């Protein structure tokens, strides 16, 4: 393990997890509570994801949720991790995030993803046409979106708000396609290590090799998103990690369900194949006591040379979720820098 100091900014990615027996309203209130607490702890930005047709996740309308979180906080950057562009016409995204930027100038991040973030049936229900759903359409849709923010007219339309109200634009990805595109466009890039840990280093290398200076950046800026669960002991953290592991397993099997308790997750009769899958997934995570998480994040930072780390924590109880971010801020990072 490398002992690289955690001197990069730390940020938050949240999906508003829905616990079994609770509802979306409670999940969204917990996300708001977490945003306020992580702002006080000094985290740089708070992003929410876009997922659809998933009972365990209440973050399906990121623009709406970001507006609420921005109003509930005062200084932390708020944004999308991300808006899945195939699901939305670029004009709509420009108007929504132009509105957010106009209301909260200098605080809004627009993280853009290439995947629909759901199955094809749901993606079609969202977009109501197959147009724009292919990977080949993404670069043009991204170009149209940026043009709207620049105040240009596209196909006889313009965005108001939007033109002149450009948020900070990020490209998100879990493969080389988005990494290369982000580099060629000179955009900051956020890699989904929590989805695709084996692709992290090759994708970041491709991003940096492809990078061209732009109006946004003079040099590459890469953020890595990682599943992180920090508790007082390794045993406690592993216990808390059980529900998210089981939820991911059920999702991959086509059986998405709300997040169960650690007790229910521990009682689940894993097959050998399922247990191997869960263990393999956890190798890319930072789970443990503050000392263990420090080593894991330090090793990730040494391997990736990331400019920023974004932590996502999916546990059953909101108190454990908040506590994880507190421990990382106070005992892993040693007190976060508060510059935005």
C-alpha positions in Angstrom: 0.0 0.0 0.0 1.2 3.5 -0.8 1.2 6.3 1.8 0.2 9.2 -0.4 -1.3 12.0 1.7 -5.0 12.7 1.1 -4.3 16.4 0.2 -6.8 16.5 -2.7 -10.4 17.9 -2.4 -13.0 15.4 -1.3 -16.6 15.5 -2.6 -19.9 13.6 -2.3 -22.0 11.6 -4.7 -25.4 10.6 -3.4 -28.2 8.6 -4.9 -30.9 9.2 -2.1 -31.0 5.5 -1.2 -34.5 4.2 -0.2 -34.5 1.9 2.8 -36.9 -1.0 3.0 -40.1 0.1 4.8 -39.3 3.8 4.1 -40.4 6.0 1.2 -38.9 8.4 -1.3 -39.7 11.4 0.9 -37.7 10.1 3.8 -34.8 9.3 1.5 -34.8 12.8 0.0 -34.9 14.4 3.5 -31.9 12.3 4.4 -30.0 13.5 1.3 -30.7 17.1 2.3 -29.4 16.4 5.8 -26.3 14.9 4.4 -25.7 17.8 2.1 -25.9 20.2 5.0 -23.6 18.2 7.2 -21.0 17.6 4.5 -21.0 21.3 3.7 -20.2 22.0 7.3 -17.4 19.4 7.2 -15.7 21.1 4.3 -16.5 18.8 1.3 -16.1 20.6 -2.0 -19.1 19.5 -4.0 -22.3 17.5 -3.5 -23.6 15.7 -6.6 -26.8 13.6 -7.1 -27.2 10.8 -9.6 -29.8 10.1 -12.2 -31.4 6.6 -12.0 -34.8 5.5 -13.1 -37.1 2.6 -12.4 -35.0 1.6 -9.3 -36.9 1.1 -6.1 -33.7 1.5 -4.0 -32.9 5.0 -5.4 -34.9 8.2 -5.1 -32.6 10.4 -7.2 -34.4 10.3 -10.5 -34.9 14.0 -11.1 -31.5 15.6 -10.5 -32.3 19.1 -11.6 -35.2 19.3 -9.2 -33.2 17.8 -6.3 -30.2 20.1 -7.0 -32.5 23.2 -6.8 -33.7 22.0 -3.4 -30.2 21.2 -2.2 -28.8 24.5 -3.4 -31.5 26.4 -1.4 -30.9 24.2 1.7 -27.1 25.0 1.7 -25.0 28.1 1.2 -21.5 27.4 -0.1 -21.0 23.8 -1.2 -21.1 23.3 -5.0 -24.1 21.2 -6.0 -24.5 19.3 -9.2 -25.4 16.2 -11.2 -23.4 13.0 -11.2 -24.9 13.0 -13.7 -27.5 14.0 -16.1 -27.8 11.1 -18.5 -28.0 13.1 -21.8 -29.6 10.3 -23.9 -32.7 10.7 -21.7 -33.2 14.4 -22.3 -33.2 16.8 -25.2 -30.3 19.2 -24.9 -32.6 22.2 -24.9 -34.4 20.9 -21.8 -31.1 20.3 -20.0 -29.8 23.8 -21.0 -33.0 25.5 -19.7 -33.0 23.5 -16.4 -29.3 24.0 -15.6 -29.4 27.6 -16.9 -32.1 28.2 -14.4 -30.1 26.7 -11.6 -27.0 28.7 -12.5 -29.0 31.9 -12.7 -30.5 31.2 -9.3 -27.2 30.0 -7.7 -24.4 31.6 -9.8 -21.0 30.0 -9.4 -22.2 27.0 -7.4 -23.7 24.6 -10.0 -21.9 21.7 -11.7 -23.5 19.9 -14.7 -22.0 16.4 -14.9 -23.1 14.7 -18.1 -23.2 11.0 -18.7 -23.5 9.0 -22.0 -25.4 6.0 -20.7 -29.2 6.1 -20.1 -28.6 4.9 -16.5 -31.5 2.4 -16.8 -32.8 -0.3 -19.1 -33.8 0.3 -22.7 -37.5 0.0 -22.0 -37.3 2.7 -19.4 -35.0 4.8 -21.5 -37.5 4.7 -24.3 -40.3 5.7 -21.9 -38.2 8.7 -20.9 -37.2 9.9 -24.4 -40.3 8.5 -26.3 -38.1 7.9 -29.3 -34.9 5.9 -30.1 -33.3 9.1 -31.5 -30.5 10.2 -29.3 -30.1 6.9 -27.4 -27.1 5.7 -29.4 -23.5 6.3 -28.4 -22.9 7.8 -31.8 -25.4 10.6 -31.1 -23.8 11.7 -27.9 -21.0 14.0 -29.2 -23.5 16.0 -31.3 -26.0 16.2 -28.4 -23.2 17.4 -26.1 -22.2 20.0 -28.7 -25.8 21.2 -29.0 -26.0 21.5 -25.2 -22.9 23.7 -25.0 -24.0 25.8 -27.9 -27.3 26.6 -26.1 -25.3 27.7 -23.0 -23.2 29.9 -25.4 -26.4 31.6 -26.5 -26.4 30.1 -30.0 -29.5 29.0 -31.7 -29.9 25.4 -32.7 -32.6 24.2 -35.1 -34.4 27.5 -34.7 -34.4 27.4 -30.9 -32.5 29.1 -28.0 -32.4 28.5 -24.3 -33.6 31.1 -21.8 -32.4 30.7 -19.1 -29.4 28.9 -20.5 -27.7 31.3 -22.9 -25.1 33.1 -20.8 -25.8 31.0 -17.7 -23.4 28.2 -18.2 -22.7 25.9 -15.1 -19.4 24.1 -14.7 -19.6 21.3 -17.2 -18.0 17.9 -16.5 -18.0 14.7 -18.5 -18.6 11.5 -16.7 -17.7 8.0 -17.7 -16.7 4.4 -16.9 -14.9 3.6 -20.2 -12.4 5.0 -22.7 -15.1 6.6 -24.9 -16.0 9.4 -22.5 -12.4 9.7 -21.3 -11.1 10.4 -24.8 -14.0 12.8 -25.6 -13.5 14.7 -22.3 -9.8 15.0 -23.2 -10.4 16.2 -26.7 -12.9 18.8 -25.6 -10.7 19.9 -22.7 -13.4 19.2 -20.1 -12.9 18.0 -16.5 -13.5 14.2 -16.3 -15.1 12.2 -13.5 -14.5 8.5 -13.7 -17.0 6.0 -12.1 -14.5 3.8 -10.3 -17.4 2.6 -8.2 -18.9 1.0 -11.3 -15.8 0.0 -13.3 -12.7 -0.3 -11.0 -10.7 -2.3 -13.6 -11.0 0.4 -16.2 -10.0 3.4 -14.0 -6.3 3.6 -14.7 -6.5 3.0 -18.5 -9.3 5.5 -18.8 -7.5 8.2 -16.9 -4.4 7.6 -19.0 -6.4 8.0 -22.2 -8.0 11.2 -20.8 -4.7 12.8 -20.1 -3.1 11.6 -23.3 -6.0 13.0 -25.3 -6.3 16.3 -23.5 -6.3 19.5 -25.4 -6.3 22.9 -23.5 -9.6 24.7 -23.8 -11.6 27.6 -22.5 -12.4 25.5 -19.5 -9.1 24.0 -18.5 -5.4 24.6 -19.3 -4.5 21.1 -18.1 -6.4 17.9 -17.3 -8.5 17.6 -14.2 -9.6 14.2 -13.2 -11.9 13.1 -10.4 -12.5 9.5 -9.3 -15.7 8.4 -7.6 -15.3 5.5 -5.2 -17.7 3.6 -2.9 -16.6 4.4 0.7 -18.0 3.2 4.0 -16.0 4.3 7.1 -16.9 3.2 10.6 -15.2 3.0 13.9 -13.9 -0.5 13.2 -13.3 -2.7 10.1 -15.9 -5.2 11.4 -18.6 -2.5 11.7 -17.9 -1.1 8.2 -18.1 -4.6 6.7 -21.4 -5.1 8.4 -22.7 -1.8 7.1 -21.6 -2.7 3.6 -23.8 -5.8 3.4 -27.0 -4.1 2.2 -25.4 -2.2 -0.7 -23.6 -5.3 -1.8 -26.9 -7.3 -1.8 -28.7 -4.5 -3.5 -26.2 -4.4 -6.3 -26.3 -8.2 -6.7 -30.1 -8.1 -7.0 -29.9 -5.2 -9.5 -27.6 -7.2 -11.7 -30.0 -10.1 -11.5 -32.8 -7.9 -12.7 -34.5 -7.8 -9.3 -34.0 -4.2 -7.9 -35.4 -3.8 -4.4 -35.2 -1.2 -1.7 -32.1 -1.3 0.6 -32.5 -3.9 3.3 -31.1 -3.8 6.8 -27.6 -5.1 7.7 -29.3 -8.0 9.6 -31.3 -9.1 6.6 -28.3 -8.8 4.3 -26.2 -10.9 6.7 -28.9 -13.6 6.7 -29.2 -13.8 2.9 -28.2 -17.3 1.6 -25.4 -16.3 -0.9 -24.4 -18.9 -3.4 -20.7 -19.4 -4.0 -20.9 -17.5 -7.2 -22.8 -14.6 -5.6 -20.3 -14.4 -2.8 -17.4 -14.3 -5.2 -19.1 -11.5 -7.1 -19.7 -9.5 -3.9 -16.1 -9.9 -2.8 -14.8 -9.0 -6.3 -16.9 -5.8 -6.3 -15.6 -4.8 -2.8 -12.0 -4.9 -4.0 -12.5 -1.5 -5.7 -14.1 0.1 -2.6 -12.8 1.8 0.5 -14.5 0.0 3.4 -13.2 -0.1 7.0 -12.0 1.9 10.0 -10.4 5.3 9.4 -7.0 3.7 9.3 -8.1 1.2 6.7 -10.0 3.7 4.6 -7.0 6.0 4.7 -4.8 3.2 3.3 -7.3 2.3 0.6 -7.9 5.9 -0.6 -4.2 6.6 -0.4 -3.5 3.6 -2.6 -6.2 4.7 -5.1 -4.7 8.2 -5.2 -1.2 6.8 -5.8 -2.4 4.7 -8.7 -4.6 7.3 -10.4 -3.0 10.6 -9.5 -6.6 11.9 -9.2 -7.0 15.7 -8.7 -10.1 15.0 -6.6 -11.9 12.1 -5.0 -15.7 11.8 -4.8 -17.1 9.5 -2.2 -20.4 7.7 -2.5 -21.8 5.9 0.6 -24.9 3.7 0.4 -25.8 2.3 3.8 -29.2 1.5 5.4 -29.3 4.0 8.2 -28.7 7.8 7.6 -26.9 8.1 10.9 -24.3 5.6 9.6 -24.1 7.5 6.3 -23.4 10.8 8.0 -21.0 9.2 10.4 -19.0 7.8 7.5 -18.4 11.2 6.0 -17.6 12.7 9.4 -14.9 10.0 10.0 -13.4 10.6 6.6 -13.3 14.3 7.1 -12.0 14.3 10.7 -9.9 11.2 10.9 -9.0 10.1 7.4 -8.4 13.5 5.7 -7.5 15.2 9.0 -9.9 18.1 8.5 -10.8 19.2 5.0 -9.8 22.3 3.2 -12.8 24.6 2.9 -11.9 26.3 -0.4 -14.6 25.9 -3.0 
